[in-house]
Amino acid sequence: MEILLAEDMGFCFGVKRAIKIARNKRKETENNIYTLGSIIHNPQVVEKLKEEGIVPVGNLDEVTNGYVVISSHGVSPLVQDDIKKRGLKSIDATCPLVKRVQEKAMELVMEGYEVFVIGEKEHLEVQGIVGYTGGKIKVINPEENIEFKEKDRVGLVAQTTQTMESLEDAILKILPKVKELKVFNTICEVTNRRQEEIKKLAKMADIIIVIGGRKSANTKRLAAIAKDEGCETYHVEEVKDINEDWFLGKNKVSITAGASTPDWIIKEVIDRLNLIAKKKEGILHER
């Protein structure tokens, strides 16, 4: 069984940066350090950081003193103001690319456009973008039909982990109904590159394993793209999720991982698949 590895997988710049910021502050101070929600969408990394003294909380009511780390997904200014009002100190680990979406969305609002963001309404990044503009922009879910009334001037941005196809599709649906459309392509370049790569891997392999957190938007999207390409696909969070039966009759398996998946989990999955491949080879030799 041949194993094909994606050239680009695992931690992206924004994720590495957020974890480094939190760990550096942990080394600098003896005060409590919390993250508002998960600093990244990977439960194994979050648990590891918790053991190091970087504790996730569901809301600010759980924090009485110390530092609050803003996750890589960002938050609205209202949340940042709330942190200050409570006498807490904030550490901003928002991904610079997410910050760019927030700034471009606000720029469009200030210029008088009616602004929309393509993304998942329940995702922290999107909630932060909406909050950054004081709720003045609306969310377009690419999975649903876009209902759009005719307008004069419209601005458009996208959640960083959306697909280029979702942005292009929204443009095609909106453009005929407006007099002016201003678009900022705010999709992360790394995300786009990985999405294009998995399309190629899906054509080369019999089965694809996508490694990453169940709540990771970019990981789920990689798995969805592979399935759309017609390749048998499994989204696994860690090595224990691997089922050896998946590989019966399979000759080529591709592996990729989301932007919040740590190297050690990727290595464990690769090692496990190498063992399965050797076992299959031994069975063939016995026959």
C-alpha positions in Angstrom: 0.0 0.0 0.0 1.5 3.3 -1.1 1.1 6.3 1.2 1.0 9.8 -0.3 1.6 12.7 2.0 0.4 16.3 1.3 3.3 18.7 0.9 1.6 21.3 3.1 -0.2 20.2 6.2 -0.4 20.8 10.0 0.1 24.0 12.0 -0.2 27.2 9.9 1.5 30.5 10.8 -1.5 31.9 12.7 -1.8 28.8 14.9 1.9 28.6 15.6 1.9 32.3 16.5 -1.1 32.0 18.9 0.4 29.0 20.8 3.8 30.8 21.0 2.2 34.0 22.4 0.4 32.0 25.1 3.4 29.9 26.1 5.7 33.0 26.2 3.3 34.7 28.6 3.2 31.6 30.7 7.0 31.7 31.1 7.0 35.4 31.9 4.4 35.5 34.7 3.1 33.5 37.7 -0.4 35.0 37.2 -3.2 32.9 36.0 -3.5 32.6 32.2 -6.8 31.7 30.5 -8.0 31.4 26.9 -11.4 32.6 26.0 -12.7 29.4 24.4 -10.2 27.1 22.6 -7.1 28.9 21.5 -7.2 26.7 18.4 -9.7 24.0 17.3 -7.7 21.0 18.4 -8.7 19.4 21.7 -5.4 17.5 22.1 -3.4 20.8 21.9 -5.9 22.6 24.2 -5.5 19.8 26.8 -1.7 19.9 26.5 -1.7 23.7 27.1 -4.1 23.2 30.0 -1.5 21.0 31.6 1.1 23.8 31.1 -1.2 26.2 33.0 -3.0 27.8 30.1 -6.6 27.1 30.9 -9.6 27.4 28.5 -12.8 29.0 29.9 -16.3 29.2 28.4 -16.9 32.8 29.4 -15.3 35.6 31.4 -17.4 34.9 34.5 -15.1 32.0 35.1 -12.1 34.4 35.4 -11.4 36.4 38.5 -7.8 37.6 37.9 -4.8 37.2 35.6 -4.5 37.2 31.8 -7.1 36.3 29.1 -5.7 35.2 25.7 -7.8 36.1 22.7 -7.8 33.0 20.5 -6.5 32.9 16.9 -10.1 33.3 15.7 -10.4 36.8 17.3 -13.2 38.4 19.2 -15.3 41.6 18.9 -14.2 44.9 20.5 -17.1 44.5 23.0 -15.5 41.4 24.4 -12.1 43.2 24.7 -13.8 46.0 26.5 -15.5 43.6 28.8 -12.1 42.1 29.7 -10.8 45.6 30.6 -13.9 46.4 32.7 -13.4 43.3 34.8 -9.8 44.4 35.6 -8.3 41.7 33.6 -5.4 41.9 31.1 -5.8 40.7 27.6 -3.3 39.1 25.3 -4.3 39.3 21.6 -3.3 36.2 19.7 -5.7 36.8 16.8 -4.3 35.6 13.5 -3.1 38.6 11.4 -5.1 37.3 8.5 -8.3 37.3 10.6 -7.5 40.8 11.7 -7.3 41.8 8.0 -10.8 40.5 7.4 -12.1 42.5 10.4 -10.3 45.7 9.1 -11.5 45.2 5.5 -15.1 44.6 6.7 -15.0 47.8 8.8 -13.4 49.7 5.9 -16.3 48.7 3.7 -18.9 49.8 6.3 -17.2 53.1 6.8 -17.3 53.7 3.0 -21.1 53.2 3.0 -21.4 49.7 1.5 -23.9 47.2 2.7 -21.5 44.5 3.8 -21.7 40.7 3.8 -19.3 38.1 5.0 -19.3 34.6 3.5 -18.9 32.1 6.4 -20.4 30.0 9.1 -22.6 32.2 11.4 -21.8 30.1 14.5 -18.0 30.1 14.0 -15.9 32.2 16.4 -14.1 34.0 13.6 -17.3 35.1 11.9 -18.8 36.2 15.1 -15.7 38.3 15.8 -15.9 39.9 12.3 -19.6 40.8 12.8 -18.9 42.1 16.2 -15.9 44.2 15.0 -18.3 46.2 12.8 -20.9 46.6 15.6 -23.2 44.1 13.9 -23.4 46.1 10.8 -22.6 43.3 8.4 -24.6 40.2 7.5 -23.5 36.6 7.2 -24.0 34.5 4.0 -23.7 30.8 4.6 -22.3 29.3 1.4 -24.1 26.0 2.1 -27.5 27.6 1.8 -29.2 29.3 -1.1 -28.3 33.0 -1.1 -31.5 35.1 -0.9 -30.5 38.6 -2.0 -32.6 41.7 -2.7 -31.4 44.3 -5.2 -29.1 46.9 -3.6 -27.0 49.8 -4.8 -23.5 49.3 -3.2 -22.4 46.0 -1.7 -19.2 45.0 -0.1 -18.1 41.4 0.4 -15.4 39.6 2.5 -15.0 35.9 3.4 -14.1 33.8 6.4 -10.4 32.9 6.0 -11.1 29.2 5.7 -13.8 29.4 3.0 -13.2 27.9 -0.4 -12.4 30.1 -3.4 -15.4 28.4 -5.1 -17.8 29.7 -2.4 -16.5 33.3 -2.8 -16.8 33.1 -6.6 -20.3 31.6 -6.4 -21.4 34.4 -4.1 -20.0 37.0 -6.5 -21.9 35.5 -9.4 -25.2 35.5 -7.5 -24.8 39.0 -6.1 -23.3 40.9 -9.0 -26.4 40.9 -11.3 -28.5 42.4 -8.4 -26.3 45.4 -7.5 -25.0 48.6 -9.1 -21.6 48.3 -7.4 -19.8 45.3 -5.8 -16.5 45.7 -3.9 -14.8 42.4 -3.0 -11.8 41.7 -0.8 -10.4 38.2 -1.2 -9.7 37.5 2.5 -9.4 33.7 2.1 -6.1 32.5 3.6 -3.5 31.7 1.0 -2.3 28.6 2.9 -5.9 27.4 3.2 -6.5 27.9 -0.5 -3.2 26.1 -1.4 -4.1 23.1 0.8 -7.6 22.9 -0.7 -6.2 22.8 -4.2 -3.7 20.2 -3.2 -6.3 17.9 -1.8 -8.2 18.0 -5.1 -5.1 16.6 -6.8 -4.5 14.0 -4.1 -8.1 12.8 -4.3 -7.6 12.0 -8.0 -4.4 10.0 -7.2 -5.6 8.0 -4.2 -8.1 5.3 -3.4 -8.7 6.7 0.1 -7.9 10.0 1.9 -7.3 10.5 5.6 -7.8 14.0 6.8 -6.4 14.6 10.3 -7.7 17.3 12.6 -10.1 18.5 15.3 -13.8 17.7 14.8 -14.7 21.4 15.3 -11.9 22.7 13.0 -13.6 24.5 10.1 -10.6 24.2 7.7 -10.2 20.5 8.5 -13.9 19.8 7.9 -13.6 21.7 4.6 -10.6 19.6 3.4 -12.6 16.4 4.1 -15.7 17.8 2.3 -13.6 18.8 -0.8 -12.1 15.3 -1.0 -15.5 13.7 -0.8 -16.8 16.1 -3.5 -14.0 14.9 -5.7 -15.4 11.4 -5.3 -12.7 9.9 -3.1 -13.4 7.8 -0.1 -12.6 10.1 2.8 -12.2 9.8 6.6 -11.8 12.7 9.0 -9.9 11.5 12.0 -9.0 13.4 15.1 -6.2 11.1 16.3 -4.7 7.7 15.7 -7.2 5.8 17.7 -9.9 6.8 15.2 -8.2 4.7 12.4 -10.0 1.6 11.4 -7.8 -1.0 9.6 -10.8 -2.3 7.6 -10.9 1.0 5.7 -7.8 -0.1 3.8 -8.9 -3.5 2.6 -8.4 -3.6 -1.2 -6.8 -0.1 -1.2 -3.5 0.5 -3.0 -3.0 4.2 -2.5 -3.8 6.3 0.6 -3.3 10.1 0.9 -2.9 11.9 4.1 -3.4 15.6 4.9 -4.1 17.6 8.0 -5.8 20.8 9.1 -4.1 24.0 10.1 -4.5 23.3 13.8 -3.2 19.7 13.8 0.1 19.2 15.7 3.0 17.3 14.2 2.9 14.6 16.8 -0.6 13.5 15.9 0.2 13.5 12.2 3.3 11.3 12.9 1.2 8.9 15.0 -1.2 8.5 12.1 1.5 8.0 9.5 3.3 5.4 11.7 0.0 3.6 12.1 -0.6 3.5 8.4 2.9 2.3 7.7 2.3 -0.6 10.1 -1.0 -1.4 8.2 0.9 -1.2 4.9 3.6 -3.6 6.2 1.0 -6.0 7.5 -0.8 -6.0 4.1 2.5 -6.7 2.4 3.2 -9.6 4.7 -0.2 -11.1 4.0 0.4 -10.9 0.3 3.8 -12.5 0.6 2.3 -15.4 2.6 -0.3 -16.0 -0.1 
